């Protein structure tokens, strides 16, 4: 199996190293990732300029890696449209591990998700992996102050989670979205499957106008959500579960709805 690993935090991020290393247990891994941080770019692609590329000294043996001066969606798009050919063409795309959860409304903005959605356009399965951070610091009613980012569940369960899902069929036009909780391993409760995206984000945002001299600007201020719907991805993470669920590609979903196949 040829596995393409991509992310949106940049090729130097620790999460992509964890994912690529774990993916080696299941096939040949190629990493194609942005040179720099590209969070919240959604499905953005680069137009009007050449995209720089260079081979990158990835810190895992047996893995060839490339750094793109473009977006996560660029990385996947280029890989299918000429950059990777023949025996290296991906059979599956794994995106992440993102620093921060991609649940609820945040799915819309996520470039981790955007990269996976690009794979769907080529009829190739894709799985997103994200690690909840300080946006998910509530579990079992306990609030961490200041919040900590705890990756114990991710570090111990990532390989097993990949093994459970990598060969399972994903509904046509969908990606599989997996989020790891920010909780001690002692409070981990297992995998909550078939979670639906919550009708909220982890953060309640508000834009505040600030004035400095003659300059006016908008500043986004946030506070963490306190609860979410039962059965949702956000609620699963707050309860100490790994959340997994399917997310449809918006264009392909509408095509199915209107019968335009």
C-alpha positions in Angstrom: 0.0 0.0 0.0 1.3 3.4 -1.0 0.5 6.0 1.8 0.7 9.7 1.3 1.1 11.7 4.5 0.3 15.4 4.6 -0.5 18.0 7.2 -1.3 21.7 7.6 1.1 22.5 10.5 4.2 22.3 8.2 6.7 19.6 7.5 8.7 20.4 10.7 5.7 19.7 13.0 5.9 16.8 15.5 2.5 15.5 14.6 3.4 14.6 11.0 6.4 12.7 12.3 4.3 10.6 14.6 1.8 9.9 11.9 4.3 9.0 9.2 6.2 6.7 11.6 3.1 4.9 12.6 2.0 4.6 9.0 5.2 2.7 8.1 3.6 -0.3 9.8 1.0 -0.5 7.0 2.9 0.3 3.8 5.3 2.5 1.9 5.1 6.1 3.1 5.8 9.3 1.2 5.5 12.7 3.0 4.5 15.8 1.0 3.8 18.7 3.3 3.9 22.5 3.4 7.1 24.2 4.2 5.4 26.4 6.8 2.3 26.7 8.9 -0.9 26.6 6.9 -3.7 26.2 9.5 -7.2 27.4 8.7 -6.6 27.5 5.0 -9.4 25.0 4.3 -9.3 23.8 0.7 -7.2 26.7 -0.6 -4.9 26.1 -3.6 -2.1 28.2 -5.1 -2.7 30.0 -8.4 -0.6 32.4 -10.4 2.8 31.4 -9.3 5.1 28.3 -9.3 5.1 26.2 -6.2 8.6 25.7 -4.9 9.6 22.1 -3.8 12.6 20.5 -2.2 13.5 17.2 -0.8 13.4 17.3 3.0 15.5 15.3 5.5 12.7 13.7 7.3 13.6 12.3 10.7 12.3 8.8 10.0 14.3 6.1 8.1 12.7 4.7 4.9 10.5 7.8 4.3 11.1 10.1 1.4 9.7 13.6 2.1 9.1 16.7 0.2 8.5 20.3 1.4 6.1 22.3 -0.8 5.9 26.1 -0.8 2.2 25.8 -1.1 -0.9 24.7 0.8 -2.0 21.3 2.1 -4.5 20.9 -0.8 -1.6 21.8 -3.2 0.4 18.9 -1.7 -2.3 16.4 -2.4 -3.4 17.8 -5.7 0.1 17.9 -7.2 0.8 14.4 -5.9 -2.2 13.0 -8.0 -1.7 15.3 -11.0 1.8 14.5 -11.9 4.2 14.8 -9.0 3.9 11.2 -7.9 3.5 8.7 -10.7 3.2 5.0 -11.3 4.3 2.8 -8.4 4.4 5.8 -6.0 0.8 7.0 -6.6 -1.1 7.0 -3.3 -3.6 4.3 -2.4 -4.7 6.3 0.7 -4.0 9.8 2.1 -3.4 10.3 5.9 -3.6 13.9 7.0 -2.2 15.2 10.3 -1.7 14.8 13.1 -3.0 18.3 13.5 -2.2 20.3 16.6 -5.7 21.1 17.8 -9.0 19.4 17.3 -10.9 19.5 14.0 -14.5 19.0 15.2 -17.8 20.8 14.7 -17.6 24.1 12.8 -13.8 24.0 12.8 -14.0 21.3 10.1 -15.0 24.0 7.6 -11.8 26.0 8.2 -9.4 23.1 8.6 -6.6 22.6 6.0 -6.0 19.2 7.5 -9.5 18.4 6.4 -9.1 20.3 3.1 -6.1 18.1 2.2 -8.1 15.0 2.8 -11.1 16.4 0.8 -8.8 16.8 -2.2 -8.0 13.1 -2.1 -11.7 12.3 -2.4 -11.8 14.0 -5.8 -9.5 11.2 -7.1 -11.6 8.4 -5.6 -8.9 7.7 -3.0 -9.8 7.2 0.7 -8.5 9.7 3.2 -8.3 9.9 7.0 -7.7 13.0 9.1 -6.0 12.8 12.5 -6.1 15.6 15.1 -4.9 16.0 18.7 -7.2 18.2 20.8 -5.3 20.9 22.6 -6.1 23.7 25.0 -9.5 24.1 23.3 -10.5 20.8 24.9 -9.3 21.0 28.5 -12.6 19.9 30.1 -13.1 16.3 30.9 -15.2 14.6 33.6 -16.1 18.1 34.9 -12.5 18.9 35.7 -11.0 22.1 34.4 -7.3 22.5 33.9 -6.0 25.9 34.7 -3.8 26.7 32.9 -4.8 24.0 30.4 -2.2 21.4 29.3 -1.9 19.6 26.0 -1.8 15.9 26.9 -0.9 13.6 24.0 -0.8 10.3 26.1 -3.8 8.8 24.3 -2.4 9.7 20.8 1.0 8.4 21.6 -0.3 5.1 22.9 -3.2 4.5 20.6 -2.3 6.0 17.2 -0.9 2.8 15.6 -3.9 0.7 16.8 -6.3 3.3 15.5 -4.7 3.3 12.1 -4.8 -0.5 12.1 -8.5 -0.5 12.9 -9.5 2.0 10.2 -7.0 1.9 7.3 -8.6 -1.0 5.5 -12.2 -0.3 6.2 -14.3 1.1 3.3 -15.2 4.7 3.7 -18.5 5.8 2.2 -18.1 7.3 -1.3 -17.4 11.0 -1.3 -16.6 11.0 2.5 -13.4 11.3 4.6 -12.9 9.7 8.0 -12.2 12.3 10.7 -10.5 11.1 13.9 -9.7 13.3 16.9 -7.7 12.3 20.0 -8.7 13.7 23.4 -6.7 16.0 25.6 -6.9 13.9 28.7 -4.7 11.6 30.9 -4.5 8.1 29.6 -6.1 6.9 32.9 -9.3 8.8 31.8 -9.4 7.5 28.3 -12.6 5.6 27.6 -12.1 4.2 24.1 -13.2 5.0 20.5 -16.6 6.7 20.0 -17.5 5.8 16.4 -19.9 7.5 14.0 -19.9 10.8 15.8 -21.5 13.7 13.9 -20.0 17.2 13.7 -21.3 19.4 16.5 -23.2 22.5 15.6 -20.6 24.6 17.3 -16.8 25.0 17.6 -14.6 24.3 20.7 -14.3 28.1 21.0 -17.0 30.7 21.3 -15.5 33.6 19.3 -16.4 37.3 19.2 -14.8 40.1 17.2 -14.0 43.2 19.2 -13.2 46.6 17.7 -10.0 48.2 19.0 -8.8 51.7 18.2 -5.1 52.8 18.4 -4.6 56.4 17.4 -6.2 56.6 13.9 -6.1 52.9 13.3 -9.1 50.7 13.8 -8.9 46.9 13.9 -11.0 43.8 14.7 -9.6 41.4 17.3 -10.9 37.9 17.7 -11.4 36.9 21.4 -12.4 33.4 22.4 -13.5 31.3 25.3 -13.9 27.5 25.4 -17.3 25.9 25.0 -18.6 24.2 28.1 -20.7 21.4 26.6 -21.9 19.9 23.3 -24.7 17.7 21.9 -24.7 14.0 22.9 -23.4 11.9 20.1 -21.3 14.7 18.6 -17.5 14.8 18.0 -17.0 17.6 20.4 -18.9 15.8 23.2 -16.9 12.7 22.7 -13.6 14.5 23.1 -14.9 16.3 26.2 -15.8 12.9 27.6 -12.3 11.4 27.2 -13.0 9.4 24.0 -11.3 9.2 20.6 -13.9 10.6 18.2 -14.3 9.1 14.7 -16.9 10.0 12.1 -17.5 10.6 8.4 -17.5 14.0 6.8 -18.8 14.4 3.2 -17.0 16.4 0.5 -19.5 19.3 0.1 -19.5 19.3 -3.7 -19.9 15.5 -4.0 -22.5 15.6 -1.3 -24.6 18.1 -3.2 -24.1 16.1 -6.4 -25.6 13.0 -4.6 -28.5 15.1 -3.2 -29.5 16.5 -6.5 -28.9 13.3 -8.4 -26.2 14.7 -10.7 -23.7 11.8 -10.7 
